[in-house]
Every structure is written in C-alpha cells, then in structure tokens.
Amino acid sequence: MNLLIRNGRLLDPVTGVETAGDLLIIDGRIAPSTRAHPPSLPVIDASGLVVAPGLIDLHVHLREPGGEAAETIETGSRAAARGGFTTVVAMPNTTPAHATPEIIQLVLQRGLAVGLTRVLPSGCVTKDRKGSELADLAALAAAGAAAFTDDGGVIPHAALLEKALREARRLGLVLMEHAEDHALEKAGVMHAGEHARRCNLPGVPSEAEAKIVARDIACAEAAGAAVHIQHVSAAESVALIRAARARGVHVTGEVTPHHLALTDAEVQADNPGAYKMNPPLRAAADRAALIAGLCDGTLTSLATDHAPHTAEAKARGFLHAPSGIVGLETAVGVTYTELVRKGRLDLLAWLRLWTTGPAAVLGLPPPGLAVGAVADLVLLDLEAGWTVNPAEFATKSRNTPFGGWQLTGRAAATVLGGNITWLAEARRLQA
C-alpha cells in the first residue's frame, strides 16, 4: 500500500488543476510529496502518462451469483482493473437477485476477497425485481447497498416508484431507473426505423424510453427525490432531462460508450453477440443528441452497462439472444476516441464523466488527488493506439461490437488503495 508514481501528468478533476510531478502513496492514501520515503518503495515510472483518480462505473453486470458461466466477480473485477476502473456498481439482476441483505453481503464480501476493484452492490427496488411490491430498502441499505435499481426491468407503477423514491431519499441513496415502457417495446429487438425494416426485425420506438423518463421525472419532482436514468439512448429523453434539470429537478443520466460510437445503421442482423443490446442502438440524430447532452452538462456520467453473455446464449439469433455487450476493457478507448480525439470534449470534461460525475450520483466524496485522499488511481496512456482483440479480454465473455476497432487511449496501470491491480508494461515498475 506504499508506492511512488514518478514523472506523471497529474490531473485532478475536483480542482481542475494539472501539474507535472510525482505522487507519493503511504498506507493507501496520497501523502505529501515532501514526506520521507519508506525503504524499498516500489516506483512506477509514469513518464508520458496521465495520472488521475480511478474511474467509476455506475452500471456493471458481474453475473455472480447464478450467472458464472458468463462472468464472475473475479473475472469482472479483473476486466474492470484492466479498464482503469477502481469502483463498479454491480447490477441486481442475478440469480438470486440482490433482493436480500444476505445477497448484498455476499457480493460485497466476494468483491473484497478478490480485491481488484471496489464492488458496490445495488439493491432491488421491488421484491425479486418483480415490480409489484417494494423491497425492504432500509435492510438492503444497512447491508451495504450503494443504490437501488430494478435494472433490466422498469418499475411499472408511478405510485410505487414515488414511494420508492421517498424511501431512497430518506436513506440517502439514489434510485436508478431502467426506462422502458414494455407496452410500447413489445417484442422489439432493435431501434424502430428503416434499418429495422432492412434487417426484417421488430423495432423498439424511442418513445418507449422517453415516456418512462417523463414519468420518472414527474415522480422525482413530486417526491423531492433524486432519480438517475440508466443508459439514456433517445434524443427525446435528453430533451426531457435537460428541461427538468433547468427547473431544479434532481435527475441525472448516463450514456454508454456503444450508444456514443454506433447507430442502428451498423446493426448486423446475423450478429446478436455484437449488436443486440437494450436499449438498442438508435438513429444518428439520437447519437448526436447524446453527445450534445454530454457536452452541455445535461448528462453527467458515462457508464459501460457491461453485460457479459456466453457464446451459446448469444447464438440463439437476434430474436431470442439476450441483450447486452461487454464494455469494461474498451470504455476508455471508445469514449476518449469519440469525445476527446474528435474534439467534442476536452480531457478534463471527459475525465469528470468517469469520476466526479458518477461519484455525485452515488453521493460519494468527489475523487481527487488531494493529500489524504484514498489512492484509487488510473494511469492513462492517451497516446497509445491499439486494436481491440476480444481474445485478450479478461472478462469471460466476448460479446462486443468493437473487435478489430482502432482506438486511442487505454489504462496503462490501475491502483486500488495503493496496490497495483493492473500494469500493462512491467518495465514501468521499479521494485
């Protein structure tokens, strides 16, 4: 838990200050650079690298318990560390679901035992995610739930949602909502439009998301509570969130890398492993609205919605395969390439979408580089060009649309509480 990071480009998203120099870590926390170094202190040469607080992912499926064929807390944590993440929020749609204090504790303890990233379990909003009766949110919070969500399913009734929002506010935790009107979604598997017709696949209209976003905003406003919209994908949703925030409603939203980088025009009907996700890839106008929402501060976080599935499950065809793609190991490259390299955001604004933005949603202290801060760090090589090779992933699953993509930017090292959890090049470490 003692480490010296030397010759880095230190970027603090809290203060906005960038400096060149060293970062000393003693007992897992950032120490004054003037402090005497312990003997045999490990040193990372960070020449040419940006040193920043570790990234936070609000939306990760680790599949354990029950889905270990696709992912485990260990393999998902390893993928997170390779991606530069030091904190991930684990979604509750496991088997059994995160619906009891015992499952919350199991996930917490497994994450601690693996020790590669901080695994924060979310708790179900409704009992077993069935949408009919409120879960014991207080018990889940006491057991260690970091947020509440029925991700993978929407809370169907406004009255139940408003009740949950009031209880979440009382407990000091955020409610995160998967916005999807199942009556409008029906049997759709990709965005409704000309490309769905080309692929001969049933479509999901963007209204299915926007209708629930509007309802959720109204409920949050009535309850005086915070609501976070997961994986925002539609232009109408961005407009609703923008207007609500302007009048003081506590609503935030996240955007996934795949919704930033792809549209429904790229969907290949014979490749559900890469292109079937929920919400689906939408039209170019929706993608442009997401980018605009990130640039003007309407949308405050990026999140991967890392959703591993076995090859066998994804081989069932577009109509029957499960939705979702993996994203932890490509997130930095995809979002840095799409947002910073293409001139849409500056480096600091991009970094905040992965650090202070998600921390604010969760009510965590803003992650910075001040003396005394926990040494959860990422060292970013933002000049590195690389080719995505799914065979090299640490995650157990390979369902990605980014195989073969040429990206710029990746994590060169990740540090959790002063311990190195990922180091791309051994030559940088001087033990």
ABEGO torsion letter per residue (X at the ends): XBBBBBGBBBBBAAAGBBBBEBBBBBGGBBBBAABBBBBGBBBBBABGBBBBBBBBBABBBAGOBGAAAABBAAAAAAAAAAAGBABBBBBABBOBBBABAAAAAAAAAAAAAAGABBBBBBBBABBGGAGABBBBAAAAAAAGBABBBABGBBBABAAAAAAAAAAAAAAGBBBBBBBBBAAAAEABABBBEAAAAAAGBBBBBAAAAAAAAAAAAAAAAAAGBBBBBBGBABAAAAAAAAAAAAAGBBBBBBBBAAAAABBAAABBAABAAAABBOBBBBBAAAAAAAAAAAAAGABABBBAGBBBBBAAAAAAEAAABBBEBBAAAAAAAAAAAAAAAAGABBAAAAAAAABAAAAAAAGBBBBBABBGBBBBBBBBBAABBBBBBAAABABABABBAABGBBBBEBBABBBBGGBBABBABAAABBX
